[in-house]
Amino acid sequence: MQPRIKSPALTLPGTREALLKIIKTAENCEVSRTTFELVNVRVGQINGCSVCVDMHSRALKKLGESDARIFAISAWREAPYYTEPERAALALAEAATRLCDRTDPVPDEVWKEAARHFSETALGALVMAIAVANLWNRLNVPTRQVTGDWIAQYV
């Protein structure tokens, strides 16, 4: 598999840096790095972004996460490995990623459960992280960015 073009995030001046700055801002708010990485993997899985699934799975491994937790992210509802706050973040990530799949894209029950575990600032950081993860996916998937061992330099 070959990419159609180089990643727009790497070829358009300042783009990568701007996206990374947004993520850094979100990461400085009360949400654990592990939760952000779980969300990034799940969003990547939903959107079929191999670069993001690979990169963020490696990041989870580097954070000391078990293979069981990493491998079961796509089945998080049925797997016993996730905390209640992680489950709330994953549900919010799924809803906010699949906006066109239902008439009420982010149901009140999903939002209320997330709000039960996260402050308004933390919720804002999660929403921002989910949005940026989706943006990366929308850059990588159409241009067919290819993952591989090179991704380790970004983890």
C-alpha positions in Angstrom: 0.0 0.0 0.0 1.3 3.5 -0.9 -0.1 6.8 0.3 -1.8 8.9 -2.3 0.1 12.0 -1.2 2.2 13.0 1.8 0.1 13.8 4.8 -1.3 17.3 4.6 -0.5 17.7 8.2 3.2 17.3 7.3 3.2 19.3 4.1 1.1 22.3 4.9 3.3 24.7 6.9 2.4 25.0 10.5 -0.4 22.4 10.4 1.1 19.7 12.5 2.4 22.1 15.0 -1.1 23.7 15.3 -2.8 20.4 15.9 -0.2 19.3 18.4 -0.6 22.6 20.3 -4.4 21.9 20.6 -3.7 18.4 21.9 -1.1 19.7 24.4 -3.7 22.2 25.7 -6.3 19.4 26.1 -3.7 17.1 27.8 -3.1 19.8 30.5 -6.6 19.4 31.8 -7.5 16.8 34.5 -7.9 13.8 32.1 -5.4 11.0 32.3 -3.1 10.4 29.4 -4.3 6.8 29.3 -7.9 7.9 28.8 -6.9 10.2 26.0 -5.0 7.3 24.3 -7.9 4.9 24.7 -10.2 7.5 23.1 -7.7 8.0 20.3 -7.5 4.3 19.5 -11.3 4.0 19.6 -11.8 6.9 17.2 -9.1 5.5 14.9 -10.8 2.1 14.9 -14.2 3.6 14.1 -12.8 5.6 11.2 -10.4 2.9 9.9 -7.2 5.0 10.5 -4.4 2.5 10.8 -1.9 5.2 11.6 -3.8 6.4 14.6 -4.7 2.9 15.8 -1.1 1.8 15.6 0.4 5.1 17.1 -2.0 5.3 20.0 -1.8 1.5 20.8 2.0 1.9 21.0 1.5 4.9 23.3 -0.7 2.9 25.6 1.9 0.1 25.6 4.6 2.7 26.5 2.4 3.9 29.3 2.4 0.3 30.7 -1.0 -0.7 29.6 -1.7 -4.5 29.3 -2.2 -6.2 26.0 -5.7 -7.2 27.2 -6.7 -3.6 27.6 -5.2 -2.5 24.3 -6.7 -5.4 22.3 -10.2 -5.1 23.8 -10.8 -1.4 23.1 -13.2 -2.1 20.2 -15.2 -4.3 22.6 -14.9 -2.1 25.7 -18.6 -2.5 26.6 -18.2 -6.2 27.0 -14.6 -6.2 28.4 -14.0 -5.9 32.2 -10.8 -3.9 31.8 -12.0 -0.3 31.9 -12.9 2.0 34.7 -16.2 3.9 34.8 -14.6 7.2 33.7 -12.8 5.4 30.8 -16.1 3.8 29.7 -17.8 7.2 29.9 -15.0 8.8 27.8 -15.2 5.9 25.2 -19.0 6.2 24.9 -18.6 10.0 24.4 -15.9 9.3 21.8 -18.1 6.9 19.9 -21.1 9.2 19.9 -19.1 12.3 18.9 -17.4 10.3 16.1 -20.6 8.8 14.7 -22.5 12.0 14.4 -24.6 11.0 11.4 -25.5 7.6 12.6 -28.5 8.7 14.8 -31.0 11.5 15.1 -29.6 12.4 18.6 -25.9 12.0 17.9 -24.7 12.5 21.5 -27.6 11.4 23.7 -28.2 13.1 27.1 -27.5 9.8 28.8 -24.0 9.6 27.3 -23.3 13.2 28.1 -24.6 12.9 31.7 -22.5 9.9 32.3 -19.4 11.7 31.1 -20.3 14.7 33.2 -20.6 12.5 36.2 -16.9 11.6 35.9 -15.3 14.7 34.4 -15.5 18.4 35.2 -16.6 21.0 32.6 -12.9 21.7 31.8 -12.1 18.0 31.5 -15.2 17.5 29.3 -14.0 20.3 27.1 -10.6 18.7 26.9 -12.2 15.3 25.9 -14.4 16.9 23.3 -11.4 18.7 21.9 -9.3 15.6 21.9 -12.1 13.6 20.1 -12.5 16.3 17.5 -8.8 16.5 16.8 -8.5 12.7 16.6 -11.3 12.7 14.0 -9.5 15.5 12.2 -6.3 13.4 12.0 -8.4 10.4 10.8 -9.9 12.6 8.1 -6.4 13.6 6.9 -4.9 10.1 7.0 -7.7 8.0 5.6 -8.5 9.8 2.3 -4.8 10.2 1.6 -4.2 6.5 2.5 -1.4 7.2 5.0 0.4 3.9 5.8 1.4 3.0 9.3 4.6 1.1 10.2 7.5 1.0 12.4 8.3 4.7 11.5 5.4 5.6 13.8 7.4 4.8 16.9 9.3 8.1 16.5 6.0 10.0 17.3 5.1 8.0 20.4 
